[in-house]
């Protein structure tokens, strides 16, 4: 809870001569949430004040429930007043989603127990816990206080008079408001009006939206708030710092359109109840995340919980989702890069009782090997993901005749939002949007079928109208494929102005700052110390003093605020912009990734390879980054081998990585033990790596054949194993006749070995004969 949001509320006179007194909480804008039995009906004038501050402000009740009823709450619109400081952001609403007892909570208000004659109104902050099973029949929560008021005089009054209307929080989530002292509890328990009761009332939600506190982002699960990505809740997103932030899917700036048939299908899937998994995949900017946000918004309006897990959520935390008792949709973005989390979610679903819907929506750029591995990684996965639906998302703007209308819709929506970016409020963006002409090739260039490309073009065109000198970029304004460079040119103005304000320029070159931004995208950082280690790996920053390196961290934080607690910064969004910027820097500095790999942890190495491969896929680099990424992998193959293989099975552009594996295989100087180690790291089955695996095992077999010719006693067993592995890999690529020949040779070798040493080689021979006779190939 925040002290500056705590309020005292003075309502009209009650049955006696004294006015009703209560507590409240500023929920956003100029709205204060309090108790209906304190304020009275809609239209009533009340007074609101900050405890400990001078003066009060007037306010008008704009929504009210029934005093003493299950919705005993009210919303007060506070007048503009020097005595009232409205908050800068709306609250996050929540509810317990499990029936687990003992959920910690707190409330903060101005109860009678805290007041002393002749002194200013005092506040009290109380702790307690909520047990979801208490009060559920009457749609109430019961707060068990850790500091009961049992010592209060037994004169029929309550120590908690004046606390009515005080907000009840479970950590960061506003979960309800105090209604009354619970009877027969010796002042040790409070009745609480749940937030879900209030949000069930459409008039309450309308009042929030009309006064700048909506649309509400639904009710978060209080038990799972530490694993929830805050960017999944559009109602509490921070204001955009740069224009590109308006394109983030979670902001939903451009109105959603299209996908009606798919949305209907997804809704029907959710209505089926029970467990279900669905994989939506497609290239970046196709609208996967935007569609998931729109579906989530529809579901939260009907009482569902929609959870976007943080990338930092631990598997054991996700396993706790098995306890959920409310309809739940979990959206796992970039699912191909989060196998451990996916496995934990499947385990949670397997242990869930099934009494409420538990749906898993996976978003990925590709549905390749990673998906096959996920579905066969465990018994629960085999059972639950076997019936998962898979859909490749088609281009949204596939009708060229409708693109002009959608372009103008996007331009006007972005024009309405641009004034919220600092420094852009003075331009007439609406007039600019009206005057825009769609690109000449809008109906001819298939790239405009990508929704993000169309929206980026509209934003770049709008920003161009505000500058006499166009932003510096590397492409033709009429080429849809180069719109990322146009927007990066506009973003660079913010980079430069922020760097200047922090004293980084002219001491540091602009290119150095751009390299730092690319490095942040390539590796990320978990905290400020981790960030400093990153800067020290860059030659241009290694000799800079610590305070200047810290200012670079602060510079990035100001541009792209962190979304994960503890992380020093967030990311340039959308991802395609970050990829294009990173690609431009890598194209200029081919050895940047080498510096970053020096001392990088395993997860950082995989992130470097993944981001590098996605950047290399951008057509503007004409394959240059492909060859450089391949060379990087070859230079660092001993440290990167496992990460190369893992990333190749997950990225939508694996060619540079598989080329590196093929080059290592073909090079005569690659040691045999390195080849063996590579083979051991290959997944048992991989459609994407099947050809690479066949080449690798063929090379290994040839090497052992040569060694066995000169030293059979030592190397014949290895040759037999290599031949067996070759038979399996050849079978995977459809060369079954050659595979059968290889396994026959392996059996012949093992027969010879078994004659000389039966105890050591007969078991392998027996297995080989059995599988050969059945026409089956396997590794042993």
C-alpha positions in Angstrom: 0.0 0.0 0.0 1.1 3.6 -0.6 0.8 6.2 2.1 -0.1 9.0 -0.3 -3.2 7.1 -1.5 -4.6 6.6 2.0 -7.6 8.9 2.6 -10.0 10.0 5.3 -13.6 10.5 4.1 -16.2 12.7 5.8 -19.7 12.0 4.6 -23.0 13.7 5.3 -24.5 13.8 8.8 -25.8 10.5 10.0 -28.7 9.8 12.4 -27.0 11.9 15.1 -25.4 15.3 14.8 -22.0 14.0 13.7 -21.2 13.4 10.1 -20.3 9.9 9.0 -16.5 9.3 9.1 -14.6 6.6 7.2 -11.5 5.8 5.3 -10.7 5.5 1.6 -8.0 4.8 -0.9 -7.1 6.7 -4.1 -7.4 4.1 -6.9 -6.3 6.3 -9.8 -7.2 9.6 -11.5 -9.2 11.6 -9.0 -11.2 8.6 -7.8 -11.3 7.5 -4.2 -12.8 4.1 -3.2 -14.6 4.1 0.1 -17.7 2.8 1.9 -21.3 3.5 0.7 -22.6 3.7 4.2 -20.1 6.5 4.8 -20.9 8.5 1.7 -24.5 7.9 0.9 -25.9 7.6 -2.7 -24.7 8.9 -6.0 -24.5 12.7 -6.2 -23.8 13.2 -2.5 -21.1 15.7 -1.7 -18.4 14.5 0.8 -15.0 15.7 2.0 -11.7 13.8 1.4 -8.3 14.5 3.0 -4.9 13.0 3.3 -4.2 12.0 7.0 -1.4 14.3 8.3 -1.9 16.9 5.7 -3.6 20.3 6.0 -7.0 21.0 4.6 -9.5 18.8 2.7 -11.1 18.6 -0.7 -14.6 18.3 -1.8 -15.8 15.3 -3.8 -18.9 13.8 -5.4 -20.1 10.2 -5.2 -20.2 8.9 -8.8 -21.0 5.3 -8.0 -22.4 3.6 -4.9 -23.4 0.2 -3.9 -26.0 -0.7 -1.2 -25.0 0.6 2.3 -24.6 -2.5 4.5 -25.1 -4.8 1.5 -22.6 -7.1 -0.1 -21.4 -4.2 -2.4 -21.1 -1.7 0.4 -18.7 0.6 -1.4 -18.6 3.9 -3.3 -16.4 5.8 -5.7 -15.8 9.5 -5.0 -14.6 11.9 -7.7 -12.4 14.4 -5.8 -12.5 18.1 -6.9 -9.4 19.7 -8.3 -7.9 21.0 -5.1 -4.4 22.0 -3.7 -5.3 19.8 -0.8 -5.6 16.6 -2.8 -2.7 14.9 -4.6 -4.0 12.3 -7.1 -1.9 9.3 -7.8 0.1 8.9 -11.0 -1.1 5.4 -11.9 -4.2 3.2 -11.2 -4.1 0.4 -8.7 -3.9 -3.3 -9.5 -7.0 -5.3 -8.5 -6.9 -8.8 -7.3 -8.6 -11.8 -5.6 -7.5 -15.1 -4.1 -7.6 -17.7 -6.8 -7.0 -20.7 -4.6 -8.7 -21.9 -1.4 -5.4 -21.9 0.4 -5.8 -20.4 3.8 -3.6 -17.8 5.5 -3.2 -15.2 2.7 -1.4 -12.2 4.3 -3.2 -8.9 3.9 -3.1 -5.4 5.3 -5.4 -2.3 5.6 -4.7 1.3 6.3 -7.2 3.9 7.4 -8.3 6.2 10.2 -10.1 4.1 12.8 -11.5 5.5 16.1 -9.0 3.4 18.0 -6.2 5.6 16.7 -7.8 9.0 17.5 -7.0 11.2 20.4 -9.0 14.2 21.6 -7.5 17.5 20.4 -5.0 15.9 18.0 -4.9 15.7 14.2 -6.6 12.7 12.6 -4.3 9.7 13.0 -3.9 6.7 10.8 -3.5 3.0 11.6 -2.0 0.3 9.5 -3.2 -3.2 10.4 -2.0 -6.6 9.3 -4.0 -9.8 9.1 -4.9 -12.7 6.8 -7.7 -13.8 4.6 -9.0 -17.3 4.5 -11.0 -17.6 1.2 -13.3 -20.3 2.8 -14.6 -17.8 5.4 -17.6 -15.7 4.3 -17.9 -17.2 0.8 -21.6 -17.9 1.1 -22.4 -14.2 1.6 -19.8 -13.1 -1.0 -17.6 -11.6 1.7 -14.0 -11.9 2.8 -13.2 -12.0 6.5 -9.9 -10.4 7.6 -8.5 -12.0 10.7 -6.5 -9.3 12.5 -3.1 -9.9 14.0 -3.8 -6.9 16.3 -7.3 -7.4 17.6 -9.1 -4.6 19.5 -10.1 -6.8 22.5 -9.1 -4.2 25.0 -11.7 -1.7 23.7 -14.3 -0.6 26.3 -17.4 -2.8 26.1 -19.7 0.2 25.5 -21.3 -1.1 22.3 -18.9 0.9 20.1 -16.2 -0.6 17.9 -12.5 0.4 17.9 -12.7 0.1 14.1 -15.3 2.7 13.6 -13.9 5.1 11.0 -12.1 2.2 9.3 -15.0 1.5 6.9 -13.9 2.0 3.3 -10.2 1.3 4.0 -8.6 -0.7 1.3 -7.5 -4.2 1.9 -4.4 -5.3 0.0 -2.8 -8.6 -0.5 0.8 -7.5 -1.1 0.4 -5.3 -4.3 -3.2 -6.2 -5.2 -6.2 -4.3 -4.0 -8.5 -7.2 -2.9 -11.4 -5.4 -1.1 -12.4 -2.7 1.3 -13.4 -2.9 5.0 -17.1 -2.9 5.6 -17.6 -3.5 9.3 -16.4 -5.0 12.5 -17.5 -8.7 12.5 -20.0 -9.6 15.1 -19.0 -12.0 17.9 -15.3 -11.8 17.1 -14.3 -9.6 20.1 -13.1 -7.0 17.5 -10.6 -9.5 16.1 -12.2 -9.9 12.6 -13.4 -7.5 9.9 -16.0 -8.0 7.2 -14.5 -7.1 3.8 -16.3 -6.3 0.5 -14.4 -8.3 -2.2 -13.0 -6.6 -5.3 -14.6 -9.3 -7.4 -18.1 -8.2 -6.2 -17.4 -4.6 -7.2 -16.0 -5.6 -10.6 -19.0 -7.8 -11.3 -21.1 -4.6 -11.4 -20.9 -3.1 -15.0 -21.7 0.4 -13.6 -18.7 0.2 -11.3 -16.4 -0.7 -14.2 -18.0 2.1 -16.3 -17.3 4.6 -13.5 -13.7 3.6 -13.4 -13.3 3.9 -17.2 -15.1 7.2 -17.4 -12.8 8.8 -14.8 -9.5 7.6 -16.2 -9.0 4.4 -14.2 -9.9 1.9 -16.9 -10.5 -0.1 -18.8 -9.8 -2.4 -15.8 -7.2 -5.0 -16.4 -9.2 -7.7 -14.7 -8.5 -9.3 -11.3 -5.1 -10.8 -10.8 -4.5 -13.8 -8.7 -3.0 -12.6 -5.4 -1.2 -15.9 -4.8 0.6 -15.7 -8.1 1.4 -12.0 -8.3 5.2 -12.7 -7.9 5.2 -14.7 -11.1 2.9 -12.4 -13.1 4.4 -10.2 -15.8 3.1 -6.7 -15.1 3.1 -5.9 -18.9 0.3 -8.4 -19.2 -2.0 -5.9 -17.5 -2.7 -2.9 -19.9 -4.4 -0.9 -17.1 -1.1 -0.4 -15.2 1.4 0.1 -17.9 3.7 3.0 -17.5 3.3 5.9 -19.9 5.4 5.5 -23.1 8.8 7.0 -22.9 9.5 6.9 -26.7 7.2 6.6 -29.6 8.1 3.0 -30.4 6.5 2.0 -27.1 3.1 2.7 -28.5 3.5 -0.4 -30.7 3.9 -2.8 -27.8 1.1 -5.4 -28.2 0.1 -5.1 -24.5 -0.8 -1.4 -24.9 -3.4 -2.2 -27.5 -3.2 1.4 -28.9 -4.4 0.4 -32.3 -7.9 -1.1 -32.0 -8.1 -4.8 -32.6 -9.7 -6.0 -35.7 -10.0 -9.2 -37.7 -9.3 -12.8 -36.6 -13.1 -13.1 -35.8 -13.2 -16.8 -36.8 -10.1 -17.7 -34.8 -11.3 -15.7 -31.7 -14.6 -17.6 -31.9 -12.7 -20.8 -32.0 -10.5 -19.8 -29.0 -13.6 -18.8 -27.0 -15.3 -22.1 -27.7 -12.1 -23.9 -26.7 -12.1 -22.0 -23.4 -15.8 -22.8 -22.9 -15.1 -26.5 -23.1 -13.7 -26.4 -19.5 -11.0 -28.7 -18.2 -7.4 -28.6 -19.5 -6.5 -27.6 -23.0 -3.3 -26.4 -24.8 -3.1 -24.4 -28.0 0.0 -23.3 -29.9 -0.2 -20.2 -32.1 2.9 -19.7 -34.1 4.1 -17.3 -36.9 6.7 -14.7 -37.7 7.3 -11.6 -35.6 4.7 -8.9 -36.0 2.0 -11.3 -37.2 -0.2 -10.5 -34.2 0.1 -13.5 -31.9 0.7 -11.4 -28.7 -2.0 -8.9 -29.7 -4.5 -11.7 -30.3 -3.7 -13.2 -26.9 -4.2 -9.9 -25.1 -7.5 -9.4 -26.8 -8.7 -12.9 -25.9 -7.5 -12.3 -22.3 -9.4 -9.1 -22.1 -12.6 -10.8 -23.2 -12.0 -13.6 -20.6 -11.2 -11.3 -17.7 -14.5 -9.5 -18.3 -16.3 -12.8 -17.6 -14.4 -13.6 -14.4 -11.3 -15.5 -15.7 -7.8 -15.1 -14.4 -5.3 -14.5 -17.2 -1.7 -15.0 -16.3 1.4 -14.0 -18.4 4.2 -15.6 -16.4 7.5 -13.7 -16.0 10.4 -15.1 -17.8 12.1 -15.3 -14.4 9.4 -17.4 -12.8 10.9 -20.6 -11.3 9.4 -24.0 -12.2 8.4 -24.6 -8.5 6.5 -21.3 -8.5 4.6 -22.2 -11.6 3.8 -25.7 -10.2 1.7 -23.9 -7.6 -0.9 -23.1 -10.3 -2.2 -26.6 -9.6 -4.0 -25.0 -6.7 -6.1 -22.6 -8.7 -9.8 -22.8 -8.2 -10.8 -20.1 -10.8 -11.0 -20.3 -14.6 -7.4 -19.8 -15.7 -5.7 -18.9 -19.0 -1.9 -19.0 -18.9 -0.2 -17.3 -21.9 3.4 -18.3 -22.4 5.0 -15.9 -25.0 8.1 -17.1 -26.8 7.3 -20.6 -25.6 10.1 -22.1 -27.7 12.6 -20.4 -25.4 11.0 -21.4 -22.1 11.0 -25.3 -22.0 11.5 -25.6 -18.3 8.5 -23.3 -17.6 6.4 -25.1 -20.1 7.2 -28.4 -18.4 6.3 -27.0 -15.0 2.9 -25.7 -16.4 2.1 -29.1 -17.8 3.0 -30.7 -14.4 0.7 -28.1 -12.7 -2.1 -29.0 -15.1 -1.6 -32.7 -14.4 -2.1 -32.1 -10.7 -5.0 -29.7 -11.1 -8.3 -31.3 -10.0 -10.0 -30.2 -13.2 -13.0 -28.6 -11.4 -12.3 -25.3 -13.2 -10.9 -24.6 -16.7 -7.1 -24.6 -17.0 -6.0 -23.4 -20.4 -2.5 -23.0 -21.8 -2.0 -20.7 -24.8 1.5 -20.9 -26.2 2.9 -18.2 -28.5 6.0 -19.0 -30.6 7.7 -18.0 -33.9 8.0 -21.6 -35.0 6.5 -25.0 -34.2 9.6 -27.0 -34.8 11.7 -29.5 -32.8 11.2 -27.7 -29.5 7.4 -28.5 -29.8 8.0 -32.1 -30.5 10.4 -32.3 -27.6 8.0 -30.6 -25.3 5.2 -33.1 -26.1 7.5 -36.1 -25.4 9.5 -34.8 -22.5 7.5 -36.5 -19.8 4.5 -38.7 -19.2 2.2 -35.7 -18.3 3.4 -34.0 -21.4 2.7 -37.0 -23.6 -0.8 -37.2 -22.1 -1.8 -33.6 -21.9 -0.2 -32.1 -25.0 -1.1 -35.0 -27.4 -4.4 -33.3 -28.2 -3.0 -29.7 -28.2 -4.1 -27.6 -31.1 -1.5 -26.0 -33.4 -2.2 -23.1 -35.7 0.1 -21.0 -37.9 -1.2 -17.5 -37.8 -1.9 -16.2 -41.3 -1.1 -12.6 -42.3 -3.8 -10.2 -40.8 -3.8 -7.7 -43.7 -4.0 -10.3 -46.5 -6.7 -8.3 -48.4 -4.8 -5.5 -50.2 -8.0 -3.6 -50.8 -8.6 -3.2 -47.0 -5.1 -2.1 -46.1 -5.6 1.6 -46.8 -8.5 1.7 -44.3 -6.5 -0.1 -41.7 -3.5 2.1 -42.3 -5.6 5.2 -41.6 -7.3 3.6 -38.5 -3.8 2.8 -37.1 -2.6 6.4 -37.9 -5.5 8.0 -36.1 -5.2 5.7 -33.1 -1.5 6.4 -32.8 -2.1 10.1 -33.3 -4.4 10.0 -30.3 -1.7 8.4 -28.2 1.4 10.3 -29.3 0.8 13.3 -27.0 1.3 11.0 -24.0 5.0 10.7 -25.1 7.1 13.4 -23.4 7.9 16.2 -25.9 5.3 15.3 -28.4 2.2 17.0 -27.0 2.6 20.2 -28.9 2.1 18.9 -32.4 -1.3 18.5 -34.1 -1.1 14.7 -34.6 -4.8 14.4 -35.6 -4.3 16.8 -38.5 -1.2 14.9 -39.5 -3.0 11.6 -39.5 -5.8 13.1 -41.6 -3.4 14.4 -44.2 -1.4 11.1 -44.5 -1.4 9.3 -47.8 -0.9 5.5 -47.7 2.4 4.2 -49.2 2.3 3.8 -53.0 2.9 0.1 -52.8 0.5 -0.6 -50.0 -1.6 -2.9 -52.1 1.3 -4.5 -54.0 3.9 -5.3 -51.4 3.1 -8.4 -49.5 5.1 -7.2 -46.5 2.2 -4.9 -45.6 0.2 -8.0 -44.9 2.0 -8.1 -41.6 0.0 -6.1 -39.1 3.1 -4.8 -37.3 4.7 -3.6 -40.5 1.5 -1.6 -41.3 1.4 -0.1 -37.9 5.1 0.8 -37.9 4.7 2.5 -41.3 1.8 4.6 -40.0 3.8 5.6 -36.9 6.9 6.5 -39.0 4.8 8.5 -41.4 3.3 10.4 -38.5 6.6 11.2 -36.9 8.0 12.4 -40.2 5.3 15.1 -40.3 6.7 16.6 -37.1 10.3 17.0 -38.4 11.6 19.2 -41.2 14.5 16.9 -41.5 13.6 13.2 -41.8 15.1 10.8 -39.4 18.4 9.2 -40.5 17.8 5.7 -41.7 19.1 3.2 -44.2 16.2 2.5 -46.4 13.7 3.8 -48.9 10.6 5.2 -47.2 8.5 3.3 -49.7 10.0 -0.1 -48.9 7.9 -1.8 -46.2 10.9 -4.0 -45.3 12.9 -0.9 -44.1 10.4 0.6 -41.9 12.3 -0.6 -38.8 15.2 1.7 -39.8 12.9 4.6 -40.2 11.5 4.2 -36.7 15.0 3.6 -35.3 16.0 7.0 -36.7 13.2 8.6 -34.7 14.1 6.6 -31.6 17.7 7.7 -31.9 16.6 11.3 -31.1 15.4 10.1 -27.7 18.6 8.2 -27.2 20.7 11.3 -27.9 18.6 13.7 -25.8 18.5 11.4 -22.8 22.3 10.7 -23.1 22.9 14.5 -23.2 20.7 15.1 -20.2 22.7 12.5 -18.2 26.1 13.9 -19.2 27.1 10.9 -21.4 27.6 13.0 -24.5 29.8 14.4 -25.9 32.1 12.4 -23.6 31.0 9.1 -25.2 30.4 8.7 -28.9 26.9 8.0 -30.2 28.1 4.8 -31.7 29.3 3.7 -28.3 25.9 4.2 -26.8 24.3 2.4 -29.7 26.7 -0.5 -29.1 25.7 -0.5 -25.4 22.0 -0.8 -26.3 22.7 -3.6 -28.7 24.8 -5.4 -26.0 21.8 -5.1 -23.6 19.6 -6.7 -26.1 22.0 -9.5 -26.8 22.7 -10.5 -23.3 20.4 -8.8 -20.8 21.3 -8.3 -17.2 19.8 -9.5 -13.9 20.8 -6.5 -11.7 23.1 -3.4 -11.7 26.2 -5.4 -10.9 25.5 -7.8 -13.7 25.0 -4.7 -16.0 28.4 -3.3 -15.0 30.1 -6.6 -15.8 28.5 -6.3 -19.3 29.9 -2.8 -19.8 33.3 -3.9 -18.8 33.3 -6.5 -21.6 32.9 -3.8 -24.2 36.3 -2.3 -25.3 34.9 1.3 -25.5 33.6 1.2 -21.9 36.1 -1.1 -20.1 38.3 1.8 -19.2 35.5 4.2 -18.2 35.0 5.0 -14.5 32.3 3.2 -12.6 30.1 6.3 -12.3 30.0 6.7 -16.0 29.1 3.0 -16.5 26.4 3.4 -14.0 25.1 6.4 -15.9 24.8 4.2 -19.0 22.7 1.8 -17.0 20.5 4.7 -15.8 20.3 5.9 -19.4 18.9 2.6 -20.6 16.5 2.4 -17.6 15.1 5.8 -18.4 14.5 4.8 -22.1 13.2 1.3 -21.5 12.0 0.8 -17.9 12.4 -2.6 -16.4 9.4 -4.9 -16.3 11.0 -7.6 -14.1 11.8 -6.6 -10.4 15.5 -6.2 -9.9 16.3 -6.0 -13.6 18.1 -2.8 -14.5 16.2 -2.2 -17.8 13.5 -3.5 -20.1 13.8 -3.8 -23.8 13.3 -1.8 -27.0 9.9 -2.9 -28.3 8.6 -4.3 -30.6 11.2 -7.1 -30.9 11.7 -6.5 -34.6 13.1 -3.0 -33.8 15.5 -4.4 -31.2 16.6 -7.1 -33.7 17.1 -4.5 -36.5 19.1 -2.2 -34.3 21.2 -5.1 -33.0 21.8 -6.3 -36.5 23.0 -2.9 -37.6 25.5 -2.8 -34.8 26.7 -6.3 -35.4 27.1 -5.5 -39.1 29.4 -2.6 -38.2 31.2 -4.4 -35.4 31.7 -8.1 -36.3 33.5 -8.9 -33.1 31.0 -7.4 -30.6 29.5 -10.8 -29.9 33.0 -12.2 -29.2 33.5 -9.6 -26.4 30.1 -10.4 -25.0 30.8 -14.1 -24.9 33.9 -13.6 -22.7 32.6 -14.6 -19.3 29.0 -14.9 -20.4 26.8 -17.4 -18.5 25.0 -20.2 -20.3 21.7 -18.4 -20.5 23.4 -15.3 -21.8 25.2 -17.4 -24.5 21.9 -18.8 -25.7 20.3 -15.3 -25.7 23.2 -14.0 -27.8 22.8 -16.8 -30.3 19.0 -16.5 -30.4 18.9 -12.7 -30.9 21.8 -12.8 -33.3 20.0 -15.4 -35.4 16.8 -13.4 -35.4 18.7 -10.3 -36.4 20.4 -12.2 -39.2 17.1 -13.1 -40.7 16.3 -9.5 -41.6 16.7 -9.2 -45.4 18.5 -5.9 -45.3 21.7 -7.7 -44.2 21.7 -9.8 -47.3 23.2 -12.9 -45.6 26.2 -11.0 -44.1 25.1 -11.7 -40.6 24.5 -15.4 -41.4 28.1 -16.0 -42.3 29.3 -13.9 -39.3 27.2 -15.8 -36.9 28.5 -19.1 -38.3 32.1 -17.8 -37.9 31.3 -16.8 -34.3 30.1 -20.3 -33.6 33.2 -21.8 -35.1 35.6 -19.6 -33.2 33.9 -20.5 -29.9 32.6 -24.0 -30.7 34.1 -25.6 -27.6 32.1 -23.3 -25.3 29.0 -22.9 -27.5 28.4 -26.4 -28.8 25.5 -27.2 -26.5 24.0 -23.7 -27.0 24.3 -23.9 -30.8 22.4 -27.2 -30.8 19.7 -25.9 -28.4 19.2 -22.6 -30.2 19.0 -24.3 -33.6 16.0 -26.3 -32.4 14.2 -23.2 -31.2 14.9 -20.3 -33.5 13.0 -19.5 -36.7 16.3 -18.9 -38.5 18.6 -21.8 -37.7 20.7 -21.8 -40.9 23.8 -20.0 -39.5 23.8 -22.4 -36.6 23.4 -25.6 -38.6 26.0 -24.3 -41.1 28.5 -24.0 -38.2 27.8 -27.6 -37.1 28.2 -28.8 -40.7 31.5 -26.9 -41.0 32.8 -28.4 -37.8 31.8 -31.8 -39.1 33.5 -31.4 -42.5 36.8 -29.8 -41.3 39.5 -32.4 -41.2 41.2 -30.8 -38.2 38.2 -31.1 -35.9 39.3 -33.6 -33.2 37.4 -36.8 -33.0 36.5 -36.2 -29.3 34.9 -32.9 -30.3 32.8 -34.7 -32.9 31.8 -37.3 -30.4 30.8 -34.6 -27.9 28.7 -32.9 -30.5 26.9 -36.1 -31.3 26.2 -36.7 -27.6 24.6 -33.3 -27.3 22.3 -33.8 -30.3 18.6 -34.6 -29.4 17.5 -38.1 -30.1 15.0 -37.0 -32.7 15.2 -33.6 -34.5 13.6 -32.9 -37.8 15.6 -29.7 -38.1 19.0 -31.3 -37.3 18.4 -34.7 -38.9 20.6 -34.0 -42.0 23.3 -32.4 -39.8 23.2 -35.5 -37.5 23.5 -37.9 -40.4 26.5 -36.0 -41.7 28.1 -35.9 -38.3 27.7 -39.6 -37.6 29.0 -40.4 -41.1 32.1 -38.5 -40.4 32.6 -40.1 -37.0 32.1 -43.5 -38.5 34.7 -42.8 -41.2 37.2 -41.6 -38.6 36.7 -44.7 -36.4 37.0 -46.9 -39.5 40.4 -45.4 -40.3 41.5 -45.9 -36.7 40.2 -49.4 -36.5 42.2 -50.4 -39.6 45.4 -49.7 -37.8 44.4 -50.6 -34.2 41.4 -52.9 -34.3 41.6 -54.0 -30.6 41.2 -50.5 -29.4 38.8 -49.0 -32.0 36.6 -51.8 -33.3 34.0 -51.4 -30.5 33.9 -47.7 -31.2 33.4 -48.4 -34.9 30.5 -50.7 -34.1 28.8 -48.1 -31.9 29.4 -45.4 -34.6 27.9 -47.7 -37.3 24.8 -48.3 -35.1 24.4 -44.5 -34.5 24.8 -44.0 -38.2 22.1 -46.5 -39.0 19.7 -44.6 -36.7 20.5 -41.2 -38.2 20.3 -42.4 -41.8 16.9 -43.8 -40.9 15.8 -40.4 -39.6 16.5 -38.8 -43.1 14.8 -41.6 -45.0 17.9 -43.5 -46.1 16.7 -46.8 -44.6 18.5 -49.1 -47.0 21.9 -47.5 -46.2 20.9 -47.6 -42.5 20.3 -51.3 -42.7 23.7 -51.8 -44.3 25.3 -49.9 -41.5 23.6 -51.9 -38.7 24.5 -55.2 -40.5 28.1 -54.2 -40.5 27.8 -53.2 -36.8 26.3 -56.7 -36.0 29.1 -58.4 -37.9 31.8 -56.5 -35.9 30.1 -57.3 -32.6 29.9 -61.0 -33.6 33.6 -61.0 -34.1 34.2 -59.2 -30.8 31.8 -61.5 -29.0 33.7 -64.6 -30.2 36.9 -63.1 -28.6 35.3 -61.8 -25.5 31.7 -63.1 -24.9 31.2 -61.5 -21.5 31.9 -58.0 -22.8 30.2 -58.1 -26.2 27.4 -60.7 -26.3 24.7 -58.4 -24.8 25.3 -55.8 -27.5 25.4 -58.5 -30.2 22.1 -59.9 -29.0 20.4 -56.5 -29.1 21.8 -55.8 -32.5 20.5 -59.1 -33.9 17.0 -58.6 -32.4 16.6 -55.1 -33.8 18.1 -56.0 -37.2 15.6 -58.9 -37.5 12.7 -56.6 -36.7 13.9 -54.0 -39.1 14.2 -51.5 -36.3 17.2 -49.2 -35.7 18.2 -47.7 -32.4 21.2 -46.4 -30.6 23.1 -48.6 -28.1 
